[in-house]
């Protein structure tokens, strides 16, 4: 992994009867990569540069008929914080 490269995942889980289960499954699936930042309820930054593995982990957690997710590469030095930390 590069010195400051990480993978970001932003997601929108459709609210229905299984929302909480899929939300928990998503966090469990991504915890193995090391969650570096979890600043909102719909965006996580992971301590990995393996986007393919992250994408594969999403398949087991989300329902792609209802839910959406975007996996992207970012760099720690580009983080800009707004609001209380």
C-alpha positions, 0 to 999 in steps of 0.5 A: 500500500502507498504511504497515504493511499486509502480506499473510500466507500460511500453508500446509500442503503435503501430503507426497508425492513432489512436496512439495519441488518445490511448496514451492520453486515456492511460494517462487518465486511469492511472492518477487516480492511481497517476503518481509518475514518467513519465520519458520517453514517454513509461514508467510510475510509479504509486503510487499504489500497485494494479496491477490488477486495473492497468491491467484492466485500460489498457483494456479501453485505448489500443488496444491489437491487436496492442499495448503491455504493461507490468505491474510490481511491483517496489520499490521507493528505487530502482530508479537510475537516469541517465541524467538530472533531 
